[in-house]
Amino acid sequence: MSLGTGMRPIRWSALSILCTVTCLNAIGTYLFYSGFLLTRKELSQRNTCALMREHGWEGNGTDEYCWVKQRAQKVVLVVIDAFRFDFLVGEPEHTRETLFKGRMPKTRRLVEESEDSILFKFLADAPTTTMQRLKALTTGGLPTFIDFSQSFGAPAIQEDNILYQLLSNNKRTWFVGDDTWEDLFPSTMAKSMPYPSLNVKDLHTVDDGVEEFFPDAIEDINEWDVLIGHFLGVDHVGHIFSVDDEEMSHKLHQMDNFLDRTISQLEEKVKKTESHNSGVLFLLIGDHAQTLRGEHGGASKEEVETVMFAYQVGGTKSSQFKYRNLSTEESCQEQGDKLLERCIPELQQIDFAATLSFILDIPIPYGNVGSVSPLLFALLSNGTGQLSDILTRNADQVHRGLKSYHSHSPFSYNHASKIENAYKTIRDKEGDEKMKSMGDYFKTAVSVARAEWSEFNEYKMVCGLLVVLFSLFFHVILLSSALCKPMDRSTRNKQPLHKHQAIMILITVAKSLAPYSKRFLEIEAQATALFFAVFQFMVRAELLTNIRNPMLCLLAFLNIPLSMYNPLAFKGQIDRATLQVEIFSIVAKVFGCNVRLESIKVIFDLFAVVAIVVLWRLFVIPQVPWGWTDIFFLLPTTLLVCYRLESMNMLVFSFPGMDVLLPRLMYAIMIFHGAFSLAKMKQANLAYIFFTTAPVICLLHGRQSETALLYLYLEGVLMVGLLRHSVENGSTDLHFVFVVPLLWYLFFWHSYFATGHGCNFQSLNFVESYIGFEEFDFTTQGVLLAFSTFSIPFWCSFLLPVFMMSSIPDMKCTTDSPSFCVMSVTTCSALQTVSLLVASSSAGYQRRHLMAWGLFAPKFVFDSLLVLVSQIGMTLGVLQVQLLSKPSTDTIKKGR
């Protein structure tokens, strides 16, 4: 390609192209990251009783109260991590649901029968992870998306919060449970007993510690003002077994018994206290919920709907207060929100901090934007005459905090004027109209906070998008210049663009631009599988009619329906009996074999992993002679087989600690083989490392991953067959520039989703990252999690140029004939760059969208990482080919 006459030709090799665009995309992504994922500025001010008293207070000129009469002398707060709403209120519709829906009968009976209690549907904001939810519950603010990265090393909260206010107002807090509290609120508890929280394989240590601590703490009721217990077992059971498992039923039964014992003990203790004690308020809350697969982190209904149950222990029975009377059309959203014909009201988690501050008579945290719950006020007060005054002071506090934030990071004119107008309306109204105005003000404050909470650096975002756009423009220039060059007659075979090939291009365009659609992002895995299946059907029509290799034709015929089936992507949403298990069951019955269902699953999985490495060894690199290095794939495969059998108690010989030793041996072999191959990179084929990584990949993806990887392997073999068929028939121009890159592009994304991953944080395989380890280590588990998530996309990218260039060893490429191999690799890189550009621009455009942090931001994060991993993999693949082959003339020239 020429940039002007008189210039010396400049040759662009595949390696130089990939290195250039990878650097450009990395720079553009970094700039966009730094402008998009910014945290809001936290306010350093602390609220005080004096500030809360500015507009009247209940103390009547004395210092008896801080700003309001204390509604409960003691508060017991029990947090059950990942507590779904239907664990307490739910009617099972089929057999599996009986394991988790409505599994807490004792607590439910208390809800139904007591006049001194109220149940809320407690609504969380995304991201639904423990650190963000605790921060929102104690500050009354809206944590931003970037805080997700801090969930595994939570820093201390610097802004005003409930725990700080309790300490400042001489109230003693006792705590037991999840050590995240200790990380977030150091030196604020009078007594603390934290337990490690990140070992998801440990189902009982934290819960048993809370159960052991509580009875003695209740006996010492005069030594504390707030008692907090945080259970983790429900969350860990969900991660390891899923929600619809018998283990979850056992754990919920344990929680139900604990709550029943604790409330009974509190009632007995309150009866013995002095008459001036106004009782104890018992609060049961969930920090967030979880999906049926035990995942959380996003903003789906399953993840955000949890429970808040308030019970006034030893409170005054009031005939005026009835649970039924709290029902209103606004608070009863759906039929499913009813309990014995009583509507269950909703409460936003953002309102918890203000409500608890009101209950305990402590200043509301300075940055709070939530409001005191009128329903809890009704439960704890003998009358409603003071509610207007309390909400007025609550509104003053919210407005004060928003004005302080506005002075640091100015709001838009429209948002600032909306807040001021809504606040002025409160002062102009009286009675019921004033109450309605205050409700409107709190809604306005929260909506403005959601819109303005994050400070975006639009300049950096635009610069990042421009760099990525330049990278895409660079691809286009290279490809257009190369395609305009005259081609060598020996490789030139002009073909028209057939209808099915045009459909392939449209499918790829739809997949690339789909991130702009919210609906597509919600069903991305299924849609990608459908796109890939349709694409394969069109391509394989040619394979079945033109290829004479019977084995390849058989694979093409059998693999078409399998492309729509993957046993990992929909785990937890389909019945346990999978396709291959049913097939083996029928065969076993025919031959009269009595084989357990679980045994059949294990046998098929082991067959799949052995098939992967053997087929790879025999057909992918048959030119490599057998030798001592083959131990690097035989030994890890053997260890994986032993590990699977041991986990199912099917191994003849086992010993304690075997489940830890075997995975560690596999890790060690993989690391040693990788280091050995890299040290001899000029002589060793790095594709050989796949032998040792394949068993580790299967190990870290859990059960049934072997089957999914075998299907992907067969699909890859068919792609190589198509590639070689295209070369043999001289159809290199169309297939190499369009069909092969488009097919690989869809295969890349399909392989990611087909192995159980997704473009959201709840799909991360946290449980598998603990395989081989009993204690949490941030670096170790982080490396294993990254390997599990990105290893398959990396190998898909690395092997693309390896197979492509090995398929055309005799192809003629003169200085006037651009290499189709280089053009196809460049096209693949261009398609990935389009994905990066679309994901970035979509996240930037939707940055004020309600689902920005729950959907579009995670999509951008995962897409950007996957694209960079892909381009790094392709770069290393091209480098490997160049090191193992003689210098090639396969270049796209940039010349006169």
N, C-alpha and C positions, 0 to 999 in steps of 0.2 A: 504494500500500500504506500502511496506517495503523499508526502506532505508538501512537496514542491520540487521543481526541477533543480538539478544540480546538487541535490542532497545525496549523501552516501546511503545506500540501503541499510536499514536497521532491522534485524531479524528478531521477531518475538517468538520465543519458544513457549511451550506449554508451562514450563516451570517459571519463567519470568512473568508470564501473564498471571498465573495463580498467586505468586508472591506479591505482585503489585496490587491486585484486587483484594487480597486478604488483608494487606496493610491498610488499604483505603477503607474497607468495610469496618475494620477494627477501630480505626480513628473516628469514623463517622458514628459508629455505635457508642463509643466512649463519650463523644460530645453530646449525643442525644441523651444518653444515660444521665450525664451530669446536669443537664437542663431539665429533665423530666422527673427523675426520681429524687426530688429534694424533700426533706422533711420541713414541716412548718417550724416557725420560730416559737419556742416555748417561752411562756411568760415567767419571769423570775419573781413577780410579786406574790405575796402571801396574803390571804384574806384574814381579817381579824374581827373580833366581836364588835369593835367600835364601828367598823365599816358596815357590818350587818345591821347596826342599830340606827342608821342614819334616818330612816323613814318610820320611826316608831318601833316599839318592841314590847314584849310581854312583861318586862321586868318592872314596869311602872316606876322608873327612876331609881331602882335599887340594882345591886349587882347579883341578885339571886340567880338570874339566867344570863346566858351569853346573848342570845337574841330571840329565843323562843322557849317555852316550857318544855322540858325534857319529857318525851313520851314513853320512854322505857329506861329503866335503870341499868339493865344489862341487855346485851345483844349477843346471841349465839348465831354465828354465820357458818353454815355448812355448804361448801362448794363441791359439787360432783362434776368432774371434768367430762366434757363431751356427753352431757345428759340430754337425750332427746325428749321432746315433749310427749311423745306417745309411749315412753317408758312408764309414765305415770297415768296418763289419760289416753287410752287407745283400746280399740276393740279389734281383735285379730280377725282377718277375713279369710285366712287359710292357715294351714298347719305350721308353716315356718314362722309366721308372725306371732304364734302363741309363745315363742321363745323370748320375745322382748316387749310386745305390746301389753300394757296394763299389768306389768309383772311386779307391781308394788302395792298389793291389796291393803296392807295395814295403813300405809300413808294415805292412800286414796280414801279409805274409810274415815280417817280423821278430817280430810278435806270435805267430805260429804256431810259429816255430822256436826262439825264444830261451827258455832256462830262467831268464834273469836279467830277465825282464819280467813284467808283469801288466797286464791290461786290465780297467777298471771301466766299468760304466754309471754315469755321473756324474749325479746327480739334483739339479737346481736347485729353488729355491723361487720362487714368484711374489712380486713382478713380475719377469719375465725380461727385464730391461734391463741394459745393461752396468754402469752405475754401481752398481746394487743388488747385482749379482752379484760385482763386485770387492770391494765392501764386505763381503759375507758371506764371501768366500774369505779375506780378510786379517784379519778380526776374529773369525770364528767365531760371529757373531751372526745375527739374523734382521731384516734391514731391513724397515721398515714401508711401507705403501702410499703414504704421503705423500711418500716419497723419490722417487717417480716424477717429480714435478714438478721435481726437481733434476737430472734426467738430462741436461739440455742446458746446465747451468751448474753442474757438480758442485763443491760446496764441499769444502774440506779436511776429512778425517776427524779428529775430535778425540779419539776414544776409542782405547784401546790396540789396536795392530795389528802385523802381521808386519813391515812395513817399518820401523816405529819400533823394534821389538825388534832387528832386524838392525843398524840404525845404533847403538843403545845398546850392543850387544855386539861392536862393532868389526868388523862384517862388511860388506863392500863390495858394493853392488848396482849393476849396470849395466842400463840399460833402453833399449829402442827400440820405437817403435810408437805405438799409440793414446794421444793426449795426455790422456785421462781419468786415467791413472795420475799424470801430473804435477799435475793439478788436485787429486786426492785425497791425494797424498803429496808435497807440496812440500818441497824441501830434504832429502830422505831418500836420494836416489840419488847415488852417487859420480860416475856419468857417465850422462847422460840425453840421448836424441835423440827427442823427441816429434814426432808428425806430426798435423796437424788431422784430426779424426775424423768431423765431422758433414756433410761433403760426400759424400752417398751416391752421387753420380754418378761420383765418382773411385774407380775399381776397383783401381788399381795403385800409386799413389804410396806409400801406407803399406807395402804388401807389398814393393815393390821396395826401400824404405828398410831394412826388416828384413833382407831377403836380402843387401843390400850390407853391412850392419853386422856380421852374425854371423861371417863367416869371419875378419875381423881380430880380433874380440873373442875368438874361440876361440884364436887364436894368442897372445893376451895372457892366457892362462888364469890366470896367477899374479897378475893385477891385480884380480881380482874373486872373490867368493865365490858370488854369485847373479847369473845372467844371465837377463833377462826379455825376451821378444819377443812383441808382441801384433799379430796379423794382423787386418785388417778386410775384405779383399776378398770373402771368402765371404758375409759379412753384407750387403755392398753389392750383390753380384750377386743375392742373394735378393730384396732390396728392389726392384731395378730390373727384373729379368728373371723372377723366380720360380726355384724350386729345379730344376724339370724343364726346364732350358734348357741349350743347348750351352755357353753362357758359364760355367755352373756346372761343367760337366765339365772345361773348360780350367782353371778356377781350382783345382779339386781336384787336377788333375794337377800344377799348379805347387806346391801344398802338399806333395804326395807326394814330388816330386823334392827339394824343400828339406829335408824331414825326412830323406830318405835321405842327402843330402850332409852334413848337419849331424852326424848320428850317426856316419857314416864318419870325418869329420874329428875328432870327439871321441875315437873309438876310437884313431886314430893318435896323437893328442896325449897321451892317457892312457898309452899304451905308453912314451912318452919321459919321463914324470914319475918322481920318486923312489919307492922301494918303500913309504915310509911313507904315501903318498897312498892313501887307501882308496877312491878312485875318484870318479866323477862320476855323479850321478843325473839322468837326463833325464826330464822330465815334459811330456807333451802333454795339454792340457786344453781344453775348450770352456767358455766362461762361461755359455752357454745354447744352445738349439737354435732352430729356426724351423719354421714350417708350410710346406706346399708352395707357398704364395703368397709366402713370404719374410717372413712377419710373425712378431713375437714381442712379449712383454710380458705374456701371460696365463699360465695354469697348465695348458694342455692337455698331453697326453703328448708330442706332437710338439715342444713348446716347452721342456720340462723335461729331456728325456733327451739328454744329451750324452756326451762321452767323457773318460776320464782314462786315459792310458797311461804307465806307469812302467817305465823301462829302466835297469838298473844298468850303466853303461858302465865296463868294466874291473873289474867286481866279481869276487869269487871264485865259481867255478862250484861249486855244491853239488849232489851227487847226491841229497841228502835233499829238496831243494825241487823239486817238480814242479808245473807249472801245473794239471795234472789233479787233483792232490791237494787243491787249494783248493776244489774243487766240493763244495757241501753242498746239502741240500734247501732250506735257508733262503735261500741266496744265488743259487740258480738259480730264477728266478721263472717264466719262460715258456720254451717251446720255442724261440722266436725269440731267446732270449738265449744260445744255444749257438754256439760256434765250433769246428768240427771235433770235435764231441762233448764239448767242454769247456764247462762252465758259466761264464758271465761274471758275476762278482759285482757287486753294486750298492754304491755309496758316495755318501753324502749330501755335498753341497758344504759343509755346515756343519761337516763333520769335517776339512776340508782344512787349516785353520789349525793345529789341534792336531797333525795328522800332520806337517806341514812343520816345526813347532817342534821336534818330537821328532827329526826327521831332522837338523836343523841345530844341535841343542842350544842353543836359545834359549828364554826363558820363553814359555809359551803366553799369548796375549793375555788380559787380565784378565776381559773380558766374554764369553769364549768359552763356548759350551755344547755344543760338539762333542767327539768322542773320537778318540783315536789309532786308526788303522786296523790291526787285528790282521794283515790280509793283507799290508800293506806292511811291518809289523814283521817278518813271516816272511821277506819278500823280502830285507830289509836286515840281518837278524841271523842268526848261526849258532846257532840254538837258540831256544827259547821260554821259558826259565826266568825271564827278567826281565820278561815282558809284564805279569804281575800287579802288580809294583811300579810299572811305568810307568803303567798304567791307574789305580792307586790315587792316584798324585800328580795325574793328570789329573782324577780325580773330586774330589780336594781343591780343585783350582783352580776347577772348575765350581761346586762348592758355595759356595766363598768368594765368587765373583762373584754368584751368585744371592742369597746373604745380603745382600750390599751393595746389590743392587738392591731387595731386599725392605725394607731399612731406609729407602730413599728413597721407594719406592712400594709400600706393603704389598700382598702377595698376598692372595687370599682364604684363609680358614681351611683349606678343603679342600686347596687347592693347596700351601699352606705345610706342612701335615701330611704330604702325600704325599711331598714332597721330603725332609723330615726322616726319615720312616720308611724310605724307600729308601736314604738315606745311612747310617743306623744299621745296616741289614742288611749292608752291605759289611764293617763292622768285626766283625760276629759270625760271619762265614763264613771258610772256608779252602779252598784248592785249587780244584777245578772249581766248587764251589758259590759261591765268592767271585767267580770269573770270570762266572758266570751272574748273580749279584747286581749286579755292576758294569754288565753289559749292560742289566739292567732299570733301573738307576739313570739311565744316560745316556738311555734312552728316556723315562723319566719327566721328566728335566730338560728335554729338548727339547719334550715335549708341554706342560709347564707354561709354558715360555718362549713357545711359540706362543700359548697362551691368554692370558698376562698381559703380553705384550710391549708392547702398546699401552695407554695410559692414556686411557680414555674419560671424558668429562665428561657423565655422564648427565643432569645438570640442564639443560645447554645443549641437549642433544639433545631432551629432552622439551619444552623451551620452543619450540624450532624447530618440532616437530611440532604443538604447540598453535596456533602462529601460522598454519601452513598449514591446519590443521583449521578455524580461525576463518575463513580465506579461503574455504574450501569451504562453510562454514555461511552465509557472506554470499551466495554464489551461490545456495544453496538458498532462502534467504529471498526474494531478489529474484525468482527464477523462480516459486516457489509463490504469492507474492503477485500476480504478474502474471497467472498462469494462472487465478487465482480471479476476476480482474476480468471484468465483462461485456464482450463483444466487439461491435464494430460489425457490424450485420447484413450490410453489403456485403462484409465479408471473412470472416464466420463461416460455416464449412461443416463441421459436425461429422462426423467419420468414426470408425468403430470401429477399434480396434487389431487389424489383421489378423495372421494367423499369421506371415507372412513378416516383418512389421515387428517382431513380438515376438522373432523369431529374430535380427534385426539388433541389437536391444538386448542380447540375450544374448551375441552375438559381441563387442560393444563392452565389455561387462562382463568377459568372459573375457580380452580383451586388456589391460584396465586392471589386473586383479588378478593377471595372470600372473607379474609379477616375484617373487612369493612362491615360484614353482616354479623349482628349479635346472634341471630338464630343459628347461623352456620357454626360459630364458635362453640355453641352448646352441643352440637352433634358432629363435631369435626372428625372424630375417629371413625364413626360410621360412614360419613360422607366420603372420606378419603378411601376407605375400603371399597365403597361402591364405585368411585372414579377409577380406582386401580383395576377392579374386576372388569369394568366395561372396556377399559383401555386394553387389558390383556386379551379379552375376547376378540377384539378387532385384530390385534397383532398376531394372535395364535391362529386365526383363520388362515393366515398365510403359511404359518408353520405346518399346520395339518395338511395343507394341500400341496405344498412345494417341497417339504423336507422328506427325504427318503429314509432317514434314520428312524427305525421303528421304536427304539427306546425313547428317543426325544419326543416323537409323536405321542407315545403313551403318556409320558410325563405331562405334555401340554394338555392332553385330553382330561387327565385326572386332576390337574392342578387348577383348572378353571373354577370349579365350585369351591375349592379349598381357599382361594384368594379372598372369598367373602367370609371365611370362618377363621377366627383365631381364638384360642381358648383363654387368652389372657386379657384381651381388651374389654371383655364384658363379664369378667369374673365377679361373682357376687350378685349378678343380675339374671343369671340363667341357672337352670337346674344343675345339680352337681354331676349328673350323668352326662358326659360329653359324647360326641360322635364316636370317637375311637373306642371308648369304653363299651358302648352298646354293641359295636361290631365284635369286639373280643368276647363279650358276654354270650353273644349268639354262637360264636365259634366254640366256646367252652361247653355250652349246652349240647351242641351237636355231637361233640366227642365225649360227652358225659363227664367232663371235668368239673369238680367242685372247687371253684376259685372265688375268693372274696373280691368284691368290687374294688376295694382299695388296692388289693394286690394287682389287679388288672391295670389300674392306673399307673402304678409304679413300674410294672413290666413294660408298658408301652412307652413311658417316659425314658426308661433306660435304653430301650431299643432305639428311640429317637436320637439320643445323644451319641450312642455308638455309631449309628448310621451317619450322623453329621461328620464326625472326624474320619471315619473310614472312607466315605465317599469323597471327602475333601482330599484325602491322601492319595486315593487311587485315580481320581479323574481331574483334579485341579492342578496338582503338581506331580504328575507321574514321572516326569523327567528326573526328579530328585531321587537318587538311589536310597534304598533302605539302609539304615545304619543305626549307630548308637544314639543319634539325636532323636530317633523316633520315640525314645523313652519319654520325651517331653510332651507327647500327646497321649501315649498309652497310660502313663502313670496318673495324670490328672483325671482321665476318663475313669480309670479304675477307682480312684479315690471318690469321685462323684457317685459312682454306682454304690460303693460301700456306705457313703453318707446317706443316700436316699433309703437304702435298705435298713440302715440303723435307725433312721428317724421313724420308720414304720414297724420297728421291732421284728424285722424279717431277716436280720443278719445272724448267722450261726454263732459267730464269736464277736463279742463286744466288751468294752470296759468303760469305767467311769471317765468322763472327759473326752470321749471319742468324738462327740459332736462339736467339740472345740478344736481338737487336734487335726482332724481331717481337713476342714476348710483352711486352717493355717498352713498346712502342708501344700495345699493347692495354690494359695497365695504366694508362698515362697518359691515354688517351682516356676510359676508365671513370671515373677520378678527376676529370678535368675536367668531364665531363658530369654526374657526381653533384654536384659543387660548384656548377655552373651551375644545376641544377634545384633544389637546396636554397636557393640564393640567391633564387630566384623561386618559392618553394614555394606562394605564394597564387595564382599564375597557372599554374604548370606542373604537369602530371600526373606524379607520381613513378613511376607504373607504367611510364612511358616509359623510365625508367632500365633497365628489364629488357632493352631492346634491346642496350645495351652490356655488361651483366653476363652475359647468356646466352652469348656466345662465350667470355668469360673463365671462366665456370663449366665449359664444355666443355673448355677448355684445361687447367684445373687438375684435372679428373677423368680425364684421359688418354684413350686410344683407346677407342672404342665408347661413350663417355659421350653423344655426340650422339644415338645410337639410343635409349638409356635415357631421355634428356630428352624426345625426341620422343614416346615412349609416354606419359610422364607428362603432357606437354602435351595429348595427345589425351584422356587421362582427365580432365584439368581442363576441357577444352571440353565434355565430356559432363556434368560436374557443373554447369556453367553452364547447359547446355541443360535439365537436370532442374529447376534453380532457376526458370528462366523459364517452363517448362511448368507448374510448380506454381502460379506466380502467375497465369498466364493461365486456369487452370482453377479458381481460387479455393480450392485445397486448402492454404492457408497455415498453418492451425493445426497440423496434424499434421506436414507436411513441414518447416516451418521450425523447429519446436521439437524434433523428434526426428530425422527422416530426414536432412536436410541436415547438421546438426552431427555426427551419427554417421558419415555418409559422409566428411565432411571430416576427422574425427579419424583414421579409418583411413587415409585418403589421405595425411595428414601423415606418419604413421609409415612407411607404405609407401614414400613418396618418399624418405625418409631411407635406408632399407635398400636400395631399388632402385638407388641411385646408388653402391653399393659401400661404404657406411659401416656401422658397427655400434656397439654400446654397450660397446666395449672399446678399449684403447689400440693394440692391434696392427692395427686397421682404419684408423688414421689414415694419410692419404696423404702421408707424409714426402717421397717422391720427387718428386711433382708440385709440392710447395712450392718446389722448386729451379728450376722452369721459368723461364727468363729470367735466371738468375743462376748464376755459376760458383763464387762464394765464399759461405761460410755467414755470415749475419748474423742474430742471434737475433731482432731485431725484425721484419725483413723476412720471414724464413721463418715466424715465428710468425703474422704477419698473414695471409700467404697460406694457411697451414694452417687458420687459423680461418675464413677466407673459403671455402675449399674444403669445410670440414666443415659450416658452418652457413648458407651462402648459400641453398641450396634450401629448408630448413625456414623460413627467414625469408620468402622470397618466397611460399611457400604460405600463410603466415599473413597477410602484408601484403595479398595479393590477395583474401583471403576477404571482408572487408567491402567492398572496392572492387567486386567482382563482385556481391555480394549486394545492396548498396544501389543499384547501377546497374541491377539487374534489376527493381526495383520502384519506378520513379520516380513512378508515379501511384497508389500504394497509399494508401488513406485511413487515417489514424491520428489519432483524436481524443484528447482528454485523458482520456477514459474507456476508450479502446481501446489497450492496450499494443502497441508495435511488434514485429511478429514478427521483423523484422530485428535489433533490439536483443536480443530474447530468444534468437535463434539464435546470435548472437555470444557472448552470455553463457553459453549452453550449451556452446559450443566451449571457452570459457575454463574452465568448470567441469570438463569432461572432462580438460583438461590439468592442472588442479589435482589431480584424482584421481590422475593418473599420478605427479605429484610426491609426493603424500602416500604412495602405495603404495611407490614406490621408496625414499623416506626411511625409512618404517617397516620395510620389508623389510631394508634395510641395517642399521638399528639392531637389529632382532630377530636377524639372522644375524651379528652382529659377532664372535661367538666361533666361527662356523662355519669348517670347514677351508677352504672356498672363499670366505671373506669378502673377502679382498683380491684374489683372482683373478677373482671373478665379481660378487658383490653390490655391492661398493664401486664398481667401474667403472660398473655399471649406474646406481647412484645419481648419480654425477658426470655422466654423459652425459644422463640423463633430466632432471636439474635444470637443466642448461645449455640443453637443447632446449626445455624448458617455458618458461623465461624468455625465450629468443629468440622463441618462438612468441607469447607474450603481448606482448612489445615490438613484434613485427611487426604484430599485430592492432591495437594501440594506434595505431601510426603510420598504418595503413591507414584507421582510422576518422577520425583527424585529417585525413588527406588528403581524404577525402570531404567532411568538414564545411567545409574551406577552399574546396573547389571548388563547393560547392552553397549554396543559400540555407539559412538556419536552418530546421531541421526540427522538427516536433512529435513525432518518433519517440522517445519516452521511456518508460521504466518509472517510474512515479511512486511516490514514497514519501510518503504523506500520511495524511490522516485515514481 
